Amino acid sequence: MKIPGILLFIIFLLCALNTCFAQSEDDFIVNGPVRTIAINKQSLKSASESQTETRNYDKIGRMISKISTGNTIKEYYYKGAKEPVLTCSYDIKHPMQKSYEVKQYDTYGKLILMAGIDGGEISNLDIYSDQENQINHNVFVRGNEIYTNSKTKKIDLSNMSFSKELVPFIWDKELSEGTDQAYISYSNPAETDNIAHTITYKIFEKGNPGNRIEIVNAPGENEKGYWYRYLNNKIYQERYIANKTDLSDFGHLYDYDKQGRLLSNTYGYFEKITGGVYMQRREISYDNYGNMVKVRDLAEHETSFDINYSYEYDQHKNWTVRVEKYKDGSGSSVTRKLEYYTSNESPVTNNLSDADYVVLLAKASEQAKIAEQKYKEYLSAKGKPANASMAPVAGTTGWRVFLPAGQVLDTLSYGDLNKDGLEDVVIVFQPKKALQHQRNTTRELRILFKQQDGNYLLAATSSHAAMPEGDGNIFFSGTEIKNGILIVEHEFLRGGCTYKYRYQNGGFYLIGASSITGDPTYSKTFDYNLSTGRYVSEYTNDDDDTKSVKKEGVHKLNTLPKIENFELFSIEVEGERI
C-alpha cells in the first residue's frame, strides 16, 4: 500500500531524530561488478548500538545471500528473472530450522502463486488469477483458511470526464487507466459482508506520458482521497481530495535538480508555499557523486534540524565510509566493505537448487487447490441461513440442553448460587468458527439452576458479562462460583479486572468490581463495593518521590446493575470505569 506523503514526512522527521537505525536499501546501491557488500552502522554515542549486514551478489547484480544482525541468513534462487522465485531463511545457530517463500510466475511474468513454508508445512498462500479484465487475489492462512479476498476490475474510461482542476491537461484515453479494487477481510465474522472499494485512476497527458495524474479514493478516508501530479515521471504535487472531487490546497510540493534528484519536499498550503510560508520542509543537497551531504528539516516556528554527511570513496566512485552528524554531536558512522568480481572469477552460489524449487512449488500448488476448494465450501456454507433459534443439540441432556447447536463451550463452573444445596452451573460459549483465525464478536454467559429432579432451569442470560475475543485488548479468562458468588474474570495486557454477582431479590446483581493495571514501574488498583458504595483507589510508582497515593470514598448507585443488562466499563466512579 502506498503511504501518503503527509505520513512520509512525519516518518522522515522521526528518522532524522535517529529513531530509524536500521540499514537502508540505498546503502546497497553501488557502481561496478560488486560481489560482496558488508555494512556496519555504528552509533557515534553508543558502541552497543550497531547494525551489520552482508550481501553477496552474482555477476548480473542479483542478490544470492545475505547475513543480517542476529545471524539470520537468507538465500535466494532465480529462474532467469530479476526477482527470486525461492527464498530460504534460517538462523545460523539452527541451520536445520528453515522457512521458505516460493513464487510462481506465468509466461507473461505475472505473479500467480506465493507460499510461505515453515517446518515443512504451508503457513500462508497468496493466489492470483486474471479473468476477463479482473484480477483476483486470495490470501490464505493456516494453510487453507481464507483471510482476505480482493477483486480488481478495470474501469471503462471512454465516457469518463474530469474537471480541469483535477486533470489540467488533455488526456490520453487509450493510455490512461482506472481500477476498482473490492476488498473483503475474513478476520472478523461480523464484517465478511462489508466490501471496501479503492478506486484508482492514472491519467496520462496526451503526447507526453511522462506527465500524469494519479487519483486514489481509498476506504476509511471519510470520502477523502489523494491526488498526485507527475512531471517527467517525477512526483511534483501531492494533495488531499475531499468528497472525491474537491481538490484541497493542502499537501506536498516537490522540487528536483536537472539530474532528477529531490531537492526539497515542502508541506503546507500551496497558496502560501509559493510565498515561502509552509508548515514543514525538507531540503537536500548533494556532492559530485550524487550522495546527500546535507539534509535540513524545517518547521513553522521551529529551529531547523540538520544532518550533515561526509564520505570516503574507492576507485569505483562508491563510498566506503559515511559519517552522519547532528547538531548535538550524535549520529552514526557507516562502513562499507566492497569486494568486486575479477574478469575470470566464478559467480557466488548458495545451497538452493532447481530441485528444491520444483519440490516446494509442487507442495504449494497442491495446497493451493485444497485452499481454493475450502474457500468455495466456506462461501457455500456461509450462504445458507443461520440457526437463529439457538436450539440445543438434539438428544442432549443435563446442562448441555442449554448449549445451542453451532456454539462452542468456553468455560464451565459448578457451585450453589441460590443457597438451595444443589450444584448450579454457569456456562460461557461462543459461535463455532468457520475459520479458526476469525475473532468472534459475541460471547454469551448462561446461569442454570439445578432442580430436585436433576434437570436445569435457565436463571439468567448475558451477552455482555464476558468480553468477546480480542475486544480492546481485554481477554475473558474464566468464571468461578465461590461462597455463593459468581466471579467473572478478565485479563489485560498488563493486569486484569474482576466482577462479582450475587443472587438476591430474584435476580443476579453486580455487587463488586475490581481492577489492577500497571507495568514494572507502577501499579494502580481499584476496588468498588457496589452494595455499600465504598471504593478504594491506590496508585504506586517506584519512580516518583511520592511512592503511593490512596483515595477512598463512597459512590452509591440508585439501583444495582443486573447481569442481563450490565455492560462492562459502563459505570464511572471517580474517573475509573468499571
BELMO-V882149 format. One record per backbone hydrogen bond with DSSP energy under -1.0 kcal/mol. CO is the residue of the C=O (numbers start at 0). NH is the residue of the N-H. E is the energy in kcal/mol with one decimal. If there is no record, write none. Layout:
# BELMO-V882149
<<CO/NH/E> <CO/NH/E>>
This chain:
# BELMO-V882149
<<3/7/-2.1> <4/8/-2.5> <5/9/-1.1> <6/10/-2.2> <7/11/-2.8> <8/12/-2.0> <9/13/-2.0> <10/14/-2.5> <11/15/-2.2> <12/16/-1.2> <13/18/-1.6> <14/17/-1.8> <23/26/-1.4> <24/27/-1.8> <25/28/-1.5> <31/33/-2.1> <32/340/-3.3> <34/56/-2.7> <35/338/-2.4> <36/54/-2.7> <37/336/-3.0> <38/52/-2.2> <39/334/-2.7> <40/50/-2.2> <41/332/-3.0> <45/48/-1.2> <48/42/-2.3> <50/40/-3.4> <52/38/-3.3> <53/66/-2.7> <54/36/-2.6> <55/63/-3.3> <55/64/-1.3> <57/60/-1.4> <61/57/-2.3> <63/75/-2.5> <64/55/-2.8> <65/73/-2.3> <66/53/-2.4> <67/70/-1.6> <70/91/-2.7> <71/67/-2.6> <72/89/-2.1> <73/65/-2.1> <74/87/-2.6> <76/84/-2.4> <76/85/-1.5> <84/102/-3.0> <85/76/-2.6> <86/100/-2.1> <87/74/-2.5> <88/98/-2.4> <89/72/-3.2> <90/93/-1.4> <93/96/-1.5> <95/97/-1.4> <98/88/-2.9> <99/116/-2.7> <100/86/-2.3> <101/114/-2.4> <103/111/-2.9> <103/112/-1.5> <105/108/-1.9> <109/105/-2.5> <111/127/-2.3> <112/103/-2.5> <113/125/-3.0> <114/101/-2.3> <115/122/-3.0> <115/123/-1.2> <116/99/-2.6> <117/120/-2.2> <120/117/-2.6> <122/141/-1.2> <123/115/-2.4> <124/139/-2.9> <125/113/-2.2> <126/137/-2.5> <128/135/-3.1> <132/153/-1.3> <133/130/-3.0> <134/151/-2.6> <135/128/-2.0> <136/149/-2.1> <137/126/-2.7> <138/146/-3.5> <138/147/-1.4> <139/124/-2.3> <140/144/-2.8> <144/140/-2.9> <146/185/-3.1> <147/138/-2.7> <148/183/-2.7> <149/136/-2.5> <150/181/-2.9> <151/134/-2.6> <152/179/-2.7> <156/159/-1.3> <162/166/-2.7> <169/205/-2.8> <171/175/-2.2> <176/201/-3.0> <177/154/-3.0> <178/199/-2.4> <179/152/-2.4> <180/197/-2.1> <181/150/-2.3> <182/195/-2.6> <183/148/-2.3> <186/438/-2.7> <187/190/-2.1> <190/193/-1.7> <195/182/-2.7> <197/180/-2.6> <198/216/-2.7> <199/178/-2.6> <200/214/-2.2> <201/176/-2.2> <202/212/-2.6> <203/171/-2.8> <204/207/-1.7> <207/210/-2.2> <209/232/-3.0> <210/204/-2.6> <211/229/-3.1> <212/202/-3.2> <213/227/-3.0> <214/200/-2.5> <215/225/-2.8> <216/198/-2.1> <222/243/-1.4> <224/240/-2.1> <225/215/-2.7> <226/238/-2.7> <227/213/-2.7> <228/235/-3.9> <228/236/-1.5> <229/211/-1.3> <230/233/-1.6> <233/230/-2.7> <235/253/-2.7> <236/228/-2.3> <237/251/-2.9> <238/226/-2.9> <239/247/-2.6> <240/224/-2.3> <241/244/-1.1> <241/245/-2.7> <245/241/-3.1> <248/269/-3.0> <249/239/-1.3> <250/267/-2.5> <251/237/-2.1> <252/265/-2.8> <254/262/-3.5> <254/263/-1.5> <256/259/-1.9> <260/256/-2.1> <262/283/-2.8> <263/254/-2.0> <264/281/-2.1> <265/252/-2.4> <266/278/-2.5> <266/279/-2.0> <267/250/-2.7> <268/271/-1.2> <268/272/-2.7> <269/273/-1.7> <271/274/-1.1> <271/276/-2.4> <272/275/-2.2> <278/299/-2.6> <279/266/-3.4> <280/297/-3.3> <281/264/-2.1> <282/295/-2.8> <284/292/-2.7> <284/293/-1.4> <286/289/-1.6> <290/286/-2.3> <292/308/-2.5> <293/284/-2.1> <294/306/-2.4> <295/282/-2.7> <296/304/-2.7> <297/280/-2.6> <298/301/-2.2> <304/296/-3.1> <306/294/-2.5> <307/324/-2.4> <309/322/-2.4> <311/319/-3.4> <311/320/-1.3> <313/316/-1.6> <317/313/-2.3> <319/335/-3.5> <320/311/-1.8> <321/333/-3.4> <322/309/-1.5> <323/331/-1.6> <324/307/-2.5> <325/328/-1.9> <329/325/-2.5> <330/43/-2.1> <331/323/-3.3> <332/41/-2.9> <333/321/-2.7> <334/39/-2.2> <336/37/-2.3> <338/34/-3.8> <338/35/-1.7> <341/344/-1.2> <352/356/-1.7> <353/357/-2.6> <354/358/-2.2> <355/359/-2.4> <356/360/-2.6> <357/361/-2.0> <358/362/-1.8> <359/363/-2.3> <360/364/-2.8> <361/365/-2.1> <362/366/-2.0> <363/367/-2.1> <364/368/-1.5> <365/369/-1.6> <366/370/-2.7> <367/371/-2.4> <368/372/-1.9> <369/373/-2.5> <370/374/-2.2> <371/375/-1.9> <372/376/-2.2> <373/377/-2.5> <374/378/-2.5> <375/379/-2.2> <376/380/-2.5> <377/381/-2.6> <378/382/-1.4> <380/383/-1.1> <385/387/-1.5> <390/404/-3.2> <392/395/-1.7> <396/399/-1.1> <397/400/-1.5> <398/401/-2.0> <399/402/-1.5> <403/406/-1.5> <405/431/-3.1> <407/429/-2.0> <410/427/-2.0> <412/425/-2.3> <414/423/-1.5> <423/414/-1.8> <424/447/-3.4> <425/412/-2.2> <426/445/-2.9> <427/409/-3.6> <427/410/-1.3> <428/443/-2.7> <429/407/-3.6> <434/437/-1.5> <443/428/-2.4> <444/461/-2.6> <445/426/-2.4> <446/458/-3.0> <446/459/-1.3> <447/424/-2.5> <448/456/-2.6> <450/453/-1.9> <454/450/-3.1> <456/448/-3.0> <459/446/-2.7> <461/444/-3.0> <467/470/-1.1> <469/471/-1.1> <474/490/-3.1> <477/488/-2.9> <479/486/-3.4> <481/484/-1.8> <484/481/-2.4> <485/500/-2.7> <486/479/-2.0> <487/498/-2.2> <488/476/-2.3> <488/477/-1.1> <489/496/-2.1> <490/474/-3.1> <494/491/-2.5> <495/515/-2.5> <496/489/-2.4> <497/513/-2.2> <498/487/-2.7> <499/510/-2.8> <499/511/-1.4> <500/485/-2.7> <501/508/-2.5> <503/506/-1.7> <506/503/-2.9> <507/562/-2.4> <508/501/-2.4> <510/529/-1.4> <510/530/-1.1> <511/499/-2.7> <512/527/-2.9> <513/497/-2.7> <514/525/-2.3> <515/495/-2.2> <516/523/-2.8> <520/541/-2.7> <521/518/-2.2> <522/539/-2.9> <523/516/-2.4> <524/537/-2.4> <525/514/-2.3> <526/535/-2.4> <527/512/-2.2> <528/532/-2.5> <532/554/-3.6> <533/528/-3.0> <534/552/-1.9> <535/526/-2.4> <536/550/-3.5> <537/524/-2.7> <538/548/-2.9> <539/522/-2.7> <546/540/-2.1> <548/538/-3.1> <550/536/-3.2> <552/534/-2.6> <560/509/-2.9> <561/564/-1.0> <561/565/-2.3> <566/569/-1.5> <570/577/-2.9> <572/575/-2.2> <575/572/-3.3> <577/568/-1.1>>
